[in-house]
Amino acid sequence: MPLAHAGLWLRNDNGEGAVKEQTTWRRWIFRRSLPLCTLLGLLFTVSCSTGLISYEPPLVPIALTVDTRGHVSIETGASITTPIGRFSARVAKELNPEDGYTNVVIEHANGEADVFQIHSTETLYISIDGQASVVITDRKAIITARSGTATTITIATDPIIEHDAQVSAPELKLSESSTAAHGSVTATAAGFAAGEKVRFSWNGPTSGTIGGYPANSQGTVSVDLHADEEDPPGDYVITATGLTSGRVASARLQIVKS
């Protein structure tokens, strides 16, 4: 007789004993598999109940930009940076971070403040507009955004600006300080890690990002920036951010009427 219901049928020469043999075989399998199933069930239960199955995303250098209108954008690290909301500055400063998180409070001139939570249990360092980085204490950083001026905030697990005479400070130079609408300038960023990707962004009457370009072996990268018709005349800040080192450099660009 063929297999039936995934059970093993055994036939004696006289055709008897098939059901008995099948039942005995099934009981043997059940007795052998029961301890293994029980053990797997216990392991799964313990793992879930004690939090052994957990995941904390890696921290890449986080870059936040504040444009001249006070709008905050997450340039890098969005996967571990959560916008909490905008509150009065007093309330924002009093908010305590949850376990495993760090609060970043960006205070504006109008008395309001934006709050972001960063998912990390490591010590974090913060740098503003490429200045020397400082350690964040008590899992809370309070930053005052300057009115009418774009600001770039970078957060990483290591000091972002190294005080090393052998390492040049990051800088961003533009081929021209101003251009007409539909014009273009060349932006050259230097002082970044060799081979790391450098992301360019702009803030002003409009804001946005311009890809990520690899630095050469000397830590330098150049890109051509074009002023579109969607970018009205005004003062802009061009920023280069190293996606590995977290280094930041900025330069000002003025777009004039053609």
C-alpha positions in Angstrom: 0.0 0.0 0.0 1.4 3.4 -0.8 2.2 6.3 1.7 -0.9 7.7 3.3 -1.2 11.0 5.2 2.6 11.3 5.3 2.6 8.3 7.6 4.6 5.2 7.0 2.6 2.1 6.1 4.3 -1.3 6.7 2.8 -4.5 5.3 3.4 -8.0 6.5 3.6 -10.9 4.1 0.0 -11.8 5.0 -1.1 -8.2 4.8 -1.7 -7.9 8.5 -0.3 -5.5 11.1 -0.2 -2.4 8.9 -2.2 -0.2 11.2 -0.3 -1.4 14.3 3.1 -0.7 12.7 2.0 2.7 11.6 0.7 3.7 15.0 3.9 2.5 16.7 6.0 4.4 14.3 4.1 7.6 14.8 4.3 7.2 18.6 8.1 6.8 18.3 8.4 10.0 16.2 6.2 11.9 18.6 8.3 10.8 21.7 11.5 11.8 19.9 10.3 15.2 18.6 8.5 16.3 21.8 11.7 17.3 23.7 13.1 19.2 20.7 9.9 21.1 20.2 9.6 21.9 23.9 13.2 23.2 23.9 12.7 25.4 20.8 9.5 26.8 22.3 11.3 27.7 25.6 14.1 29.3 23.8 11.8 31.4 21.7 9.8 32.5 24.7 12.8 33.4 26.8 14.4 35.3 23.9 11.3 37.4 23.3 10.5 38.0 27.0 14.0 39.0 28.0 14.7 41.1 24.9 17.5 39.0 23.5 16.1 39.6 20.0 16.9 43.3 19.6 18.5 45.6 17.0 20.0 49.0 17.3 20.8 50.6 14.0 24.4 51.8 13.5 25.0 55.6 13.9 26.3 57.4 10.8 27.2 61.0 11.0 23.9 62.9 11.3 23.6 66.2 9.5 20.7 68.7 10.3 20.4 72.0 8.5 18.4 75.0 9.5 17.6 77.4 6.6 17.2 81.2 6.9 13.5 80.7 7.5 14.1 78.4 10.5 13.0 75.2 8.7 15.0 72.2 9.9 15.9 69.3 7.5 17.5 66.0 8.1 20.3 65.6 5.5 21.8 62.3 6.7 20.9 59.8 9.4 17.2 60.0 9.0 16.8 56.3 9.9 17.8 56.9 13.5 16.6 60.5 13.9 13.0 61.1 14.8 11.3 64.5 14.7 9.3 64.9 17.9 7.7 68.3 17.0 7.9 72.0 17.6 7.2 73.4 21.1 7.8 76.5 23.1 11.5 76.7 23.9 10.8 76.3 27.6 8.8 73.1 27.1 11.3 71.7 24.6 14.2 72.2 27.0 12.3 70.4 29.8 11.5 67.3 27.7 13.6 64.3 28.9 14.9 61.8 26.4 13.7 58.2 26.5 16.1 55.4 27.4 18.5 54.8 24.6 17.9 58.2 23.0 19.4 61.6 22.9 17.4 64.8 22.5 18.5 67.6 20.2 16.7 70.9 20.8 17.0 73.6 18.1 15.8 76.9 19.6 14.6 79.7 17.2 14.5 83.5 17.6 10.7 83.4 17.8 10.7 81.5 21.1 9.9 78.1 19.6 12.1 75.1 19.3 12.3 71.9 17.3 13.0 68.6 19.1 14.6 65.6 17.5 15.4 62.2 19.1 18.5 60.2 18.1 18.5 56.5 18.7 21.9 55.8 20.2 23.3 54.7 23.5 26.9 55.8 22.6 28.6 59.0 23.6 27.8 61.7 20.9 29.7 64.7 19.7 28.1 67.7 18.1 29.6 70.4 15.8 27.9 73.5 14.5 28.9 75.0 11.1 32.2 73.1 11.1 33.4 74.4 14.5 35.3 72.1 16.9 33.0 69.5 18.3 31.9 69.1 21.9 30.5 66.1 23.7 26.8 65.9 24.4 26.1 65.5 28.1 23.0 64.2 29.9 21.8 62.9 26.5 20.5 66.4 25.6 21.9 69.1 23.3 20.4 72.6 23.1 21.3 74.7 20.0 20.3 78.3 19.3 19.7 78.9 15.6 20.8 82.3 14.4 18.0 84.4 12.9 18.3 84.8 9.2 21.4 82.6 8.9 21.6 79.1 7.7 23.1 76.6 10.2 24.5 73.1 9.8 24.6 70.7 12.7 26.6 67.5 12.6 26.4 64.7 15.2 28.7 61.6 15.4 30.2 59.1 17.8 33.7 60.6 17.5 34.9 64.2 17.6 34.1 65.6 14.2 36.9 68.2 14.1 40.3 66.8 15.0 42.7 69.2 16.7 45.7 67.7 14.8 48.2 70.0 13.1 48.8 67.3 10.5 45.1 67.3 9.5 43.8 70.3 7.7 40.5 71.8 8.6 37.7 71.1 6.1 37.0 74.0 3.7 34.7 74.8 0.8 35.7 77.2 -1.9 33.5 78.5 -4.7 34.9 79.6 -8.1 32.6 82.7 -7.8 30.9 84.3 -4.8 27.9 85.3 -6.9 26.1 84.1 -10.1 23.1 85.1 -12.1 20.0 82.9 -12.5 20.8 80.0 -14.8 24.5 80.5 -14.0 26.9 78.0 -12.5 29.9 77.9 -10.1 32.4 75.2 -9.2 32.4 74.1 -5.5 35.7 72.5 -4.3 35.6 70.8 -0.9 38.9 69.9 0.8 40.1 68.4 4.1 37.8 65.4 4.0 38.7 61.7 4.4 40.2 60.0 1.3 37.6 58.2 -0.7 34.6 59.2 1.5 31.4 60.4 -0.1 30.8 64.1 0.3 27.2 65.4 0.1 26.5 69.0 -1.0 23.5 70.9 0.1 22.2 74.5 -0.1 20.1 76.7 2.1 18.5 80.0 1.4 15.3 81.1 -0.4 15.2 77.5 -1.4 17.0 74.4 0.0 18.0 70.9 -1.1 20.8 68.4 -1.5 23.1 67.5 -4.3 24.1 63.8 -4.3 27.2 62.3 -2.7 30.5 62.5 -4.5 33.7 60.6 -3.5 36.7 62.6 -2.4 40.1 61.8 -4.0 43.1 60.4 -2.2 43.9 64.0 -0.9 40.4 64.3 0.5 39.3 66.8 -2.2 36.2 66.8 -4.4 34.8 69.3 -6.9 31.3 69.7 -8.4 29.6 72.2 -10.6 26.5 73.9 -9.1 23.8 75.3 -11.4 21.3 77.9 -10.4 17.9 76.8 -11.6 15.0 79.1 -12.4 13.3 77.7 -9.2 16.1 79.4 -7.2 15.2 83.0 -6.7 17.8 85.7 -6.2 19.1 85.9 -2.7 21.8 84.8 -0.3 22.5 81.0 -0.1 24.8 78.9 2.0 26.4 75.9 0.3 27.5 73.1 2.6 29.7 70.0 2.1 29.3 67.2 4.6 31.6 64.1 4.8 29.3 61.1 5.2 32.1 59.1 6.9 34.1 61.6 8.8 31.2 63.9 9.6 33.3 66.9 8.7 31.4 70.0 7.5 32.5 73.1 5.5 30.3 75.9 4.2 30.6 78.9 1.8 28.2 81.7 0.9 26.8 82.2 -2.6 24.7 85.1 -3.9 22.3 84.6 -6.8 21.5 87.9 -8.5 19.0 88.9 -11.1 20.1 88.3 -14.6 
